[in-house]
Amino acid sequence: MLASPVSVQIPQDLLQFGVNRQNIQQRVTEWFVVSLFVEGQISSGKAAKLLNMPRIDFLAFLKARGIAYIHYDTDELRDEFEAVEHLHVEPSS
């Protein structure tokens, strides 16, 4: 993936946690991609591609950070619950 240089200033105090330029680069990229995904500007597939990982790994990445990857509005959530109520599942013996 082609990269464009961007200057990011971080507080000097953050360097005490042992971060280096590569770590900062990775975290800024992850944060930016995740924020675009959460805001609905890109899909999970596109986010995964931007982070060079399979989509399932991106979803696990979100889960590990407590970030929801399924966003239902009120109507969609109601529809999902109604669909579940109408399922006819036979108990297994």
DSSP file with accessible surface (Angstrom, degrees, kcal/mol):
  #  RESIDUE AA STRUCTURE BP1 BP2  ACC     N-H-->O    O-->H-N    N-H-->O    O-->H-N    TCO  KAPPA ALPHA  PHI   PSI    X-CA   Y-CA   Z-CA
    1    1 A M              0   0  157      0, 0.0     2,-0.1     0, 0.0    49,-0.0   0.000 360.0 360.0 360.0 134.1    0.0    0.0    0.0
    2    2 A L        -     0   0  172      1,-0.0     2,-0.4     2,-0.0     0, 0.0  -0.459 360.0-152.4 -70.9 145.5    1.3    3.4   -0.9
    3    3 A A        -     0   0   90     -2,-0.1    -1,-0.0     2,-0.0     0, 0.0  -0.921   8.5-150.4-123.1 147.6    1.8    5.8    2.1
    4    4 A S        -     0   0  104     -2,-0.4     2,-0.1     2,-0.0    -2,-0.0  -0.965  29.7-114.6-113.1 131.8    1.7    9.5    2.3
    5    5 A P        +     0   0  133      0, 0.0     2,-0.4     0, 0.0    -2,-0.0  -0.427  37.2 177.2 -68.8 135.2    3.8   11.2    5.0
    6    6 A V        -     0   0  120     -2,-0.1     2,-0.5     2,-0.0    -2,-0.0  -0.996  25.3-130.5-136.2 135.7    1.8   13.0    7.7
    7    7 A S        -     0   0  107     -2,-0.4     2,-0.4     2,-0.0     0, 0.0  -0.741  24.6-175.1 -90.7 130.0    3.3   14.7   10.7
    8    8 A V        -     0   0   76     -2,-0.5     2,-0.5     2,-0.0    -2,-0.0  -0.994  11.7-152.3-126.0 128.9    1.8   13.8   14.1
    9    9 A Q        -     0   0  181     -2,-0.4    -2,-0.0     0, 0.0     3,-0.0  -0.866  15.8-176.4-101.1 131.3    2.8   15.5   17.3
   10   10 A I        -     0   0   57     -2,-0.5     5,-0.1     2,-0.0    -2,-0.0  -0.930  36.0 -92.8-123.6 150.9    2.5   13.5   20.5
   11   11 A P    >   -     0   0   84      0, 0.0     3,-1.7     0, 0.0     4,-0.5  -0.354  31.7-126.7 -60.7 137.9    3.1   14.6   24.1
   12   12 A Q  G >  S+     0   0  146      1,-0.3     3,-1.6     2,-0.2     4,-0.4   0.842 106.2  68.9 -54.1 -34.4    6.6   13.8   25.2
   13   13 A D  G >  S+     0   0  118      1,-0.3     3,-1.1     2,-0.2    -1,-0.3   0.770  87.7  65.7 -59.9 -26.1    5.2   11.9   28.2
   14   14 A L  G X  S+     0   0   77     -3,-1.7     3,-1.7     1,-0.2     5,-0.5   0.790  87.6  68.7 -67.7 -25.1    3.9    9.2   25.9
   15   15 A L  G X  S+     0   0   68     -3,-1.6     3,-1.6    -4,-0.5    -1,-0.2   0.733  81.9  74.3 -67.9 -18.9    7.4    8.2   25.0
   16   16 A Q  G <  S+     0   0  147     -3,-1.1    -1,-0.3    -4,-0.4    -2,-0.2   0.678  83.8  68.8 -67.1 -14.3    7.9    6.9   28.6
   17   17 A F  G <  S-     0   0  143     -3,-1.7    -1,-0.3    -4,-0.2    -2,-0.1   0.318 118.5-106.8 -88.3   9.5    5.7    3.9   27.6
   18   18 A G    <   +     0   0   66     -3,-1.6     2,-0.2     1,-0.2    -2,-0.1   0.728  65.2 154.1  78.0  22.5    8.4    2.6   25.3
   19   19 A V        -     0   0   38     -5,-0.5     2,-0.2    -4,-0.2    -1,-0.2  -0.559  22.7-164.6 -82.4 148.4    6.7    3.5   22.0
   20   20 A N     >  -     0   0   92     -2,-0.2     4,-2.7     1,-0.0     5,-0.2  -0.718  38.9 -89.3-121.7 178.5    8.8    4.0   18.9
   21   21 A R  H  > S+     0   0  227     -2,-0.2     4,-2.7     1,-0.2     5,-0.2   0.892 126.1  49.7 -57.3 -42.5    8.1    5.6   15.6
   22   22 A Q  H  > S+     0   0  160      2,-0.2     4,-2.5     1,-0.2    -1,-0.2   0.919 111.6  48.6 -65.1 -41.2    6.9    2.3   14.0
   23   23 A N  H  > S+     0   0   55      2,-0.2     4,-2.6     1,-0.2    -2,-0.2   0.915 112.5  48.4 -64.6 -41.8    4.6    1.6   17.0
   24   24 A I  H  X S+     0   0   38     -4,-2.7     4,-2.8     2,-0.2     5,-0.3   0.939 110.7  51.5 -62.8 -45.3    3.1    5.2   16.7
   25   25 A Q  H  X S+     0   0  122     -4,-2.7     4,-2.3    -5,-0.2    -2,-0.2   0.931 112.1  46.6 -56.9 -47.1    2.7    4.8   13.0
   26   26 A Q  H  X S+     0   0   90     -4,-2.5     4,-2.7     1,-0.2    -1,-0.2   0.930 113.9  46.7 -63.2 -46.4    0.8    1.5   13.5
   27   27 A R  H  X S+     0   0  158     -4,-2.6     4,-2.8     2,-0.2     5,-0.2   0.895 112.0  49.8 -67.0 -38.9   -1.4    2.8   16.3
   28   28 A V  H  X S+     0   0   55     -4,-2.8     4,-2.7    -5,-0.2     5,-0.2   0.931 112.5  48.1 -64.9 -42.9   -2.3    6.0   14.4
   29   29 A T  H  X S+     0   0   42     -4,-2.3     4,-2.7    -5,-0.3     5,-0.2   0.944 113.5  47.1 -61.8 -47.3   -3.2    3.9   11.3
   30   30 A E  H  X S+     0   0   35     -4,-2.7     4,-2.9     1,-0.2     5,-0.3   0.938 113.2  48.5 -59.8 -47.6   -5.3    1.5   13.4
   31   31 A W  H  X S+     0   0  172     -4,-2.8     4,-2.6     1,-0.2    -1,-0.2   0.925 112.8  47.8 -59.6 -44.3   -7.1    4.3   15.2
   32   32 A F  H  X S+     0   0  110     -4,-2.7     4,-2.2    -5,-0.2    -2,-0.2   0.937 114.0  45.8 -65.3 -44.7   -7.8    6.2   11.9
   33   33 A V  H  X S+     0   0    7     -4,-2.7     4,-2.3    -5,-0.2    -2,-0.2   0.937 114.1  48.8 -63.9 -45.3   -9.1    3.1   10.2
   34   34 A V  H  X S+     0   0   16     -4,-2.9     4,-3.1    -5,-0.2     5,-0.2   0.919 110.1  51.5 -62.6 -41.1  -11.3    2.0   13.2
   35   35 A S  H  X S+     0   0   20     -4,-2.6     4,-2.1    -5,-0.3     6,-0.2   0.915 109.5  49.9 -65.1 -37.8  -12.7    5.6   13.5
   36   36 A L  H  <>S+     0   0   29     -4,-2.2     5,-2.4     2,-0.2     6,-0.9   0.913 113.4  47.0 -64.2 -40.4  -13.7    5.6    9.8
   37   37 A F  H ><5S+     0   0   19     -4,-2.3     3,-1.7     4,-0.2    -2,-0.2   0.948 111.7  48.9 -64.8 -49.0  -15.3    2.2   10.2
   38   38 A V  H 3<5S+     0   0   67     -4,-3.1    -2,-0.2     1,-0.3    -1,-0.2   0.871 109.5  53.0 -61.4 -35.5  -17.2    3.2   13.4
   39   39 A E  T 3<5S-     0   0  122     -4,-2.1    -1,-0.3    -5,-0.2    -2,-0.2   0.517 116.8-116.3 -77.9  -3.7  -18.4    6.4   11.7
   40   40 A G  T < 5S+     0   0   63     -3,-1.7    -3,-0.2    -4,-0.3    -2,-0.1   0.628  81.8 121.6  80.4  15.7  -19.8    4.2    8.8
   41   41 A Q  S   <S+     0   0  123     -5,-2.4     2,-0.3    -6,-0.2    -4,-0.2   0.741  77.0  24.2 -84.2 -23.4  -17.5    5.7    6.2
   42   42 A I  S    S-     0   0   35     -6,-0.9    -2,-0.2    -9,-0.1    -1,-0.1  -0.962  82.0-114.3-137.5 157.2  -15.9    2.4    5.3
   43   43 A S     >  -     0   0   71     -2,-0.3     4,-2.6     1,-0.1     5,-0.2  -0.370  32.0-108.6 -82.0 167.8  -16.9   -1.3    5.5
   44   44 A S  H  > S+     0   0   13      1,-0.2     4,-2.6     2,-0.2     5,-0.2   0.868 121.3  54.5 -65.2 -33.4  -15.3   -3.9    7.7
   45   45 A G  H  > S+     0   0   33      2,-0.2     4,-2.2     1,-0.2    -1,-0.2   0.921 109.9  45.1 -64.8 -44.1  -13.9   -5.5    4.6
   46   46 A K  H  > S+     0   0  100      2,-0.2     4,-2.6     1,-0.2    -2,-0.2   0.914 112.9  51.5 -65.8 -41.5  -12.3   -2.2    3.5
   47   47 A A  H  X S+     0   0    0     -4,-2.6     4,-1.6     1,-0.2    -2,-0.2   0.932 109.9  49.5 -60.6 -45.2  -11.0   -1.6    7.0
   48   48 A A  H  <>S+     0   0    2     -4,-2.6     5,-2.3     1,-0.2    -1,-0.2   0.923 110.8  50.0 -60.1 -43.5   -9.4   -5.0    7.1
   49   49 A K  H ><5S+     0   0  152     -4,-2.2     3,-1.4     1,-0.2    -1,-0.2   0.915 108.4  52.3 -62.7 -42.5   -7.8   -4.5    3.7
   50   50 A L  H 3<5S+     0   0   44     -4,-2.6    -1,-0.2     1,-0.3    -2,-0.2   0.808 113.2  44.9 -64.0 -28.5   -6.4   -1.1    4.9
   51   51 A L  T 3<5S-     0   0   14     -4,-1.6    -1,-0.3    -3,-0.2    -2,-0.2   0.299 113.5-120.1 -97.1   7.9   -4.9   -2.9    7.9
   52   52 A N  T < 5S+     0   0  130     -3,-1.4    -3,-0.2     1,-0.2    -2,-0.1   0.914  73.8 112.9  56.7  48.0   -3.6   -5.8    5.8
   53   53 A M  S   <S-     0   0   46     -5,-2.3    -1,-0.2    -6,-0.1    -2,-0.2  -0.978  73.9 -92.2-142.7 157.2   -5.6   -8.4    7.7
   54   54 A P     >  -     0   0   74      0, 0.0     4,-1.9     0, 0.0     3,-0.4  -0.341  41.3-112.9 -64.1 153.5   -8.4  -10.8    6.9
   55   55 A R  H  > S+     0   0  136      1,-0.2     4,-2.5     2,-0.2     5,-0.2   0.890 117.3  55.6 -56.7 -41.3  -11.9   -9.5    7.7
   56   56 A I  H  > S+     0   0  119      1,-0.2     4,-2.0     2,-0.2    -1,-0.2   0.885 107.1  50.6 -62.5 -34.9  -12.4  -12.0   10.5
   57   57 A D  H  > S+     0   0   82     -3,-0.4     4,-2.4     2,-0.2    -1,-0.2   0.876 107.9  52.8 -69.5 -35.3   -9.2  -10.8   12.1
   58   58 A F  H  X S+     0   0    0     -4,-1.9     4,-2.4     2,-0.2    -2,-0.2   0.929 108.6  49.6 -65.2 -41.8  -10.4   -7.2   11.9
   59   59 A L  H  X S+     0   0   18     -4,-2.5     4,-2.5     1,-0.2    -2,-0.2   0.904 111.9  48.1 -63.7 -39.0  -13.6   -8.2   13.6
   60   60 A A  H  X S+     0   0   57     -4,-2.0     4,-2.7     2,-0.2    -1,-0.2   0.887 108.5  55.5 -66.1 -37.1  -11.6  -10.0   16.3
   61   61 A F  H  X S+     0   0   23     -4,-2.4     4,-0.9     2,-0.2    -2,-0.2   0.923 110.4  45.1 -59.2 -45.4   -9.4   -6.8   16.6
   62   62 A L  H ><>S+     0   0    0     -4,-2.4     5,-2.7     1,-0.2     3,-0.8   0.934 112.3  51.0 -64.3 -46.7  -12.6   -4.8   17.2
   63   63 A K  H ><5S+     0   0  154     -4,-2.5     3,-1.8     1,-0.3    -2,-0.2   0.907 105.4  55.9 -59.4 -42.2  -13.9   -7.3   19.7
   64   64 A A  H 3<5S+     0   0   82     -4,-2.7    -1,-0.3     1,-0.3    -2,-0.2   0.768 111.3  45.4 -62.3 -23.5  -10.6   -7.3   21.7
   65   65 A R  T <<5S-     0   0  133     -4,-0.9    -1,-0.3    -3,-0.8    -2,-0.2   0.289 117.4-111.6-102.6   6.1  -10.9   -3.6   22.0
   66   66 A G  T < 5 +     0   0   71     -3,-1.8     2,-0.5     1,-0.2    -3,-0.2   0.783  67.8 145.6  71.2  27.9  -14.6   -3.6   23.0
   67   67 A I      < -     0   0   48     -5,-2.7    -1,-0.2    -6,-0.1    -2,-0.1  -0.868  48.4-127.4-103.8 123.9  -15.7   -1.9   19.8
   68   68 A A        -     0   0   58     -2,-0.5     3,-0.1     1,-0.1    -5,-0.0  -0.437  21.4-174.7 -67.7 137.7  -19.1   -3.0   18.4
   69   69 A Y        +     0   0   92     -2,-0.1     2,-0.5     1,-0.1    -1,-0.1   0.396  69.0  67.2-114.4   0.2  -19.0   -4.1   14.8
   70   70 A I        -     0   0   96      2,-0.0     2,-0.6     0, 0.0    -1,-0.1  -0.986  64.3-172.3-119.3 121.0  -22.7   -4.6   14.3
   71   71 A H        -     0   0  105     -2,-0.5     2,-0.4    -3,-0.1     0, 0.0  -0.938   4.1-178.0-119.1 108.5  -24.7   -1.4   14.5
   72   72 A Y        -     0   0  106     -2,-0.6     2,-0.1     4,-0.0    -2,-0.0  -0.882  17.0-144.3-103.4 137.7  -28.5   -1.8   14.5
   73   73 A D     >  -     0   0   85     -2,-0.4     4,-2.5     1,-0.1     5,-0.2  -0.390  42.4 -91.1 -84.6 176.4  -30.9    1.1   14.6
   74   74 A T  H  > S+     0   0  119      1,-0.2     4,-2.4     2,-0.2     5,-0.2   0.910 126.4  47.3 -57.5 -44.4  -34.1    0.7   16.5
   75   75 A D  H  > S+     0   0   89      2,-0.2     4,-2.5     1,-0.2    -1,-0.2   0.911 112.1  49.4 -66.2 -42.2  -36.1   -0.7   13.6
   76   76 A E  H  > S+     0   0   89      2,-0.2     4,-2.2     1,-0.2    -1,-0.2   0.914 111.5  49.4 -64.1 -40.6  -33.4   -3.1   12.5
   77   77 A L  H  X S+     0   0   76     -4,-2.5     4,-2.4     2,-0.2     5,-0.2   0.928 110.5  49.9 -65.2 -43.0  -33.1   -4.4   16.1
   78   78 A R  H  X S+     0   0  113     -4,-2.4     4,-2.5    -5,-0.2    -2,-0.2   0.933 110.3  51.2 -59.8 -44.2  -36.9   -4.9   16.4
   79   79 A D  H  X S+     0   0   78     -4,-2.5     4,-2.3     1,-0.2    -1,-0.2   0.895 108.8  51.2 -61.2 -40.4  -36.9   -6.8   13.1
   80   80 A E  H  X S+     0   0   91     -4,-2.2     4,-2.2     2,-0.2    -1,-0.2   0.929 110.8  47.4 -63.4 -45.5  -34.2   -9.1   14.3
   81   81 A F  H  X S+     0   0  126     -4,-2.4     4,-2.2     1,-0.2    -2,-0.2   0.902 111.5  51.2 -64.4 -39.0  -36.0   -9.9   17.5
   82   82 A E  H  X S+     0   0   85     -4,-2.5     4,-1.3    -5,-0.2    -1,-0.2   0.910 108.7  51.7 -64.0 -39.5  -39.2  -10.5   15.6
   83   83 A A  H  < S+     0   0   55     -4,-2.3     4,-0.4     1,-0.2     3,-0.3   0.913 109.5  49.5 -63.8 -40.9  -37.4  -12.9   13.2
   84   84 A V  H >< S+     0   0   89     -4,-2.2     3,-1.4     1,-0.2    -1,-0.2   0.911 106.9  55.5 -64.9 -40.0  -36.0  -14.8   16.1
   85   85 A E  H 3< S+     0   0  150     -4,-2.2    -1,-0.2     1,-0.3    -2,-0.2   0.815 107.1  51.5 -62.8 -28.4  -39.4  -15.1   17.7
   86   86 A H  T 3< S+     0   0  131     -4,-1.3    -1,-0.3    -3,-0.3    -2,-0.2   0.463  83.2 112.0 -91.2  -0.1  -40.7  -16.7   14.5
   87   87 A L    <   -     0   0  113     -3,-1.4     2,-0.7    -4,-0.4    -3,-0.0  -0.500  57.7-149.2 -72.9 140.6  -38.0  -19.4   14.2
   88   88 A H        +     0   0  176     -2,-0.2     2,-0.5     2,-0.0    -2,-0.1  -0.890  22.0 177.3-112.3  99.7  -39.3  -22.9   14.7
   89   89 A V        -     0   0  121     -2,-0.7    -2,-0.0     3,-0.0     3,-0.0  -0.911  22.2-140.2-108.6 124.9  -36.4  -24.8   16.2
   90   90 A E        -     0   0  161     -2,-0.5     2,-0.1     1,-0.1    -2,-0.0  -0.677  26.6-114.8 -80.6 131.7  -36.9  -28.4   17.2
   91   91 A P        -     0   0  112      0, 0.0     2,-0.2     0, 0.0    -1,-0.1  -0.409  31.4-118.4 -64.7 142.5  -35.3  -29.4   20.4
   92   92 A S              0   0  120      1,-0.1    -3,-0.0    -2,-0.1     0, 0.0  -0.531 360.0 360.0 -81.8 148.6  -32.5  -32.0   19.9
   93   93 A S              0   0  173     -2,-0.2    -1,-0.1     0, 0.0     0, 0.0  -0.595 360.0 360.0 -94.7 360.0  -32.9  -35.3   21.6
